[in-house]
Amino acid sequence: MNATDEKQALTGERAELVATLERHRGFLLQTAHGLTEQQARTRSTVSALTIASLLKHVADTEEQWFRFAVEGAAAFGDVDVYNDSVDWDAVDAEADANGGDWSASGEEWVDTRFVLADHETLGYLRARVEQVAARTEEVLRTADLDSAHALPVAPWFEPNTSWSVRRVAIHMLAEISQHAGHADIVREAIDGARTMG
């Protein structure tokens, strides 16, 4: 059985999760179609977001969450936002002092999730999104969708909460969809192209 036959053999809830994630990931990737490297790194709105930084963030986030689905909270061990050294009370105080912007001074925590390295070209980022998508599909094909792990400790998670593989997939669908919408706005501001309607 080749990969195409295996893909066709997937049915039911697993097939729906894989297909829906693929569809919304496609919306995100479409926003980069036809852009130059410079355009992909252009901040076209008041936001710091760019098409390239959104591709990076979505790939990184999807990879981490599906590692979590398999490995549990240890999958987040190298992610700054889940690092015990971050004093979230101090971050909140900084936000209060800066009109709600916790990143204004960068004294307590610097958000690097959307920062691009020189090697992160459009080609590289597209390939990375596809590579992560393949791993996600593998997890969704094989994992027990009811298998759950406790979430890491973070101020935005309810304490003592666990997420199943299914819940991780739903979370990533929301994450990818939200950022595809962001990317569509960024793209329209760059060259007028509307990729989602």
C-alpha positions as CSV (number, residue, x, y, z in Angstrom):
1,M,0.0,0.0,0.0
2,N,1.5,3.4,-1.0
3,A,1.0,6.7,0.8
4,T,-1.9,7.7,-1.5
5,D,-3.7,4.4,-0.7
6,E,-3.2,4.9,3.0
7,K,-4.5,8.5,2.8
8,Q,-7.6,7.2,1.0
9,A,-8.1,4.5,3.6
10,L,-8.4,7.0,6.4
11,T,-12.1,7.5,7.4
12,G,-14.4,8.9,10.0
13,E,-13.3,11.3,12.7
14,R,-9.6,10.9,11.9
15,A,-10.1,11.7,8.2
16,E,-12.2,14.8,9.1
17,L,-9.5,16.1,11.5
18,V,-6.7,15.6,8.9
19,A,-8.7,17.1,6.0
20,T,-9.9,20.1,8.0
21,L,-6.4,20.9,9.3
22,E,-5.1,20.5,5.8
23,R,-7.7,22.8,4.3
24,H,-7.0,25.6,6.8
25,R,-3.3,25.2,6.5
26,G,-3.8,25.6,2.8
27,F,-5.6,28.9,3.4
28,L,-2.5,30.0,5.3
29,L,-0.1,28.8,2.7
30,Q,-2.1,30.5,-0.1
31,T,-1.4,33.9,1.5
32,A,2.2,33.5,0.6
33,H,1.6,32.5,-3.0
34,G,3.4,34.8,-5.5
35,L,5.1,36.9,-2.8
36,T,8.8,37.9,-3.0
37,E,11.0,37.3,0.1
38,Q,10.8,41.0,0.9
39,Q,7.0,41.1,0.7
40,A,6.8,38.0,2.9
41,R,8.7,39.8,5.6
42,T,6.8,43.1,5.2
43,R,4.9,44.4,8.2
44,S,2.0,45.8,6.3
45,T,-0.2,46.7,9.2
46,V,0.3,48.2,12.7
47,S,1.0,44.6,13.9
48,A,4.5,43.1,13.9
49,L,3.1,40.1,12.0
50,T,4.3,39.2,8.5
51,I,3.3,36.4,6.2
52,A,6.7,34.7,6.8
53,S,6.5,35.1,10.6
54,L,3.0,33.6,10.7
55,L,4.2,30.6,8.7
56,K,7.0,30.2,11.2
57,H,4.8,30.6,14.2
58,V,2.1,28.1,12.9
59,A,4.7,25.5,12.1
60,D,6.5,25.9,15.4
61,T,3.2,25.9,17.3
62,E,1.7,22.9,15.5
63,E,4.9,20.9,16.0
64,Q,5.0,21.6,19.7
65,W,1.4,20.8,20.3
66,F,1.5,17.5,18.5
67,R,4.7,16.6,20.4
68,F,2.6,17.4,23.5
69,A,-0.1,15.1,22.2
70,V,2.4,12.3,22.2
71,E,4.9,13.2,24.9
72,G,3.0,15.3,27.4
73,A,4.1,18.6,28.9
74,A,7.8,17.7,28.6
75,A,7.4,18.6,24.9
76,F,7.3,22.2,25.9
77,G,10.5,22.1,27.9
78,D,12.5,24.3,25.6
79,V,9.7,26.9,24.9
80,D,10.2,30.2,26.7
81,V,6.5,30.8,27.6
82,Y,6.5,27.5,29.6
83,N,9.9,28.2,31.2
84,D,9.8,28.3,35.0
85,S,12.2,31.3,35.0
86,V,9.4,33.6,33.6
87,D,7.8,35.6,36.4
88,W,4.3,36.0,35.0
89,D,3.2,38.3,37.8
90,A,6.0,40.7,36.7
91,V,5.0,40.3,33.1
92,D,1.4,41.2,34.1
93,A,2.6,44.2,36.1
94,E,4.6,45.3,33.1
95,A,1.5,45.1,30.9
96,D,-0.5,47.1,33.4
97,A,2.2,49.8,33.4
98,N,2.2,49.9,29.5
99,G,-1.5,50.1,28.8
100,G,-1.9,46.3,28.4
101,D,1.2,45.8,26.3
102,W,3.4,43.2,28.1
103,S,6.1,43.4,25.4
104,A,6.6,47.2,25.4
105,S,9.8,47.2,27.3
106,G,10.9,43.6,27.0
107,E,12.3,43.7,30.5
108,E,10.4,40.7,31.9
109,W,9.9,38.6,28.8
110,V,10.7,39.0,25.1
111,D,8.4,37.3,22.6
112,T,10.5,35.7,19.9
113,R,7.8,33.4,18.5
114,F,7.5,35.6,15.3
115,V,11.2,36.5,14.9
116,L,12.7,35.2,11.6
117,A,16.2,34.0,11.1
118,D,18.0,34.8,7.8
119,H,17.7,31.1,6.6
120,E,13.9,31.1,7.1
121,T,13.0,31.9,3.5
122,L,9.5,31.4,2.0
123,G,10.7,28.1,0.5
124,Y,12.1,26.9,3.8
125,L,9.0,28.0,5.7
126,R,6.6,26.4,3.2
127,A,8.6,23.1,3.4
128,R,8.6,23.3,7.2
129,V,4.8,23.8,7.3
130,E,4.4,20.7,5.1
131,Q,6.9,18.7,7.1
132,V,5.0,19.5,10.4
133,A,1.7,18.7,8.7
134,A,3.0,15.3,7.7
135,R,4.0,14.5,11.3
136,T,0.6,15.8,12.5
137,E,-1.2,13.5,10.1
138,E,0.9,10.6,11.3
139,V,-0.1,11.3,14.9
140,L,-3.7,11.6,14.0
141,R,-3.6,8.4,12.0
142,T,-2.1,6.4,14.8
143,A,-2.7,7.9,18.2
144,D,-5.5,7.1,20.6
145,L,-7.6,10.3,20.1
146,D,-8.8,10.0,23.8
147,S,-5.2,9.8,25.2
148,A,-4.6,12.9,27.3
149,H,-1.8,14.7,29.1
150,A,-1.8,17.4,31.7
151,L,-1.2,20.8,30.4
152,P,2.0,22.6,31.4
153,V,1.7,25.2,34.1
154,A,1.0,28.6,32.6
155,P,-1.3,31.5,33.5
156,W,-3.5,31.0,30.5
157,F,-4.3,27.3,31.3
158,E,-6.8,26.3,33.9
159,P,-4.8,24.4,36.6
160,N,-5.0,20.6,36.6
161,T,-6.4,20.4,33.1
162,S,-5.6,17.7,30.6
163,W,-6.0,17.8,26.8
164,S,-6.6,14.7,24.6
165,V,-5.1,14.3,21.2
166,R,-8.5,15.2,19.8
167,R,-8.5,18.5,21.8
168,V,-5.0,19.3,20.6
169,A,-6.2,18.9,17.0
170,I,-9.2,21.2,17.6
171,H,-6.9,23.7,19.3
172,M,-4.6,23.7,16.3
173,L,-7.5,24.0,13.9
174,A,-8.5,27.2,15.7
175,E,-4.8,28.4,15.8
176,I,-4.2,27.8,12.1
177,S,-7.6,29.4,11.1
178,Q,-7.0,32.5,13.3
179,H,-3.5,33.0,11.8
180,A,-4.7,32.3,8.2
181,G,-7.1,35.2,8.8
182,H,-4.3,37.4,10.1
183,A,-2.2,36.5,7.1
184,D,-5.1,37.3,4.7
185,I,-5.3,40.8,6.1
186,V,-1.5,41.2,6.0
187,R,-1.5,40.0,2.4
188,E,-4.3,42.3,1.3
189,A,-2.4,45.3,2.8
190,I,0.8,44.3,0.8
191,D,-0.7,44.1,-2.7
192,G,-4.5,44.0,-2.5
193,A,-4.7,40.3,-3.0
194,R,-7.5,38.6,-1.0
195,T,-6.8,35.0,-0.6
196,M,-9.8,34.0,1.4
197,G,-12.7,35.7,-0.4
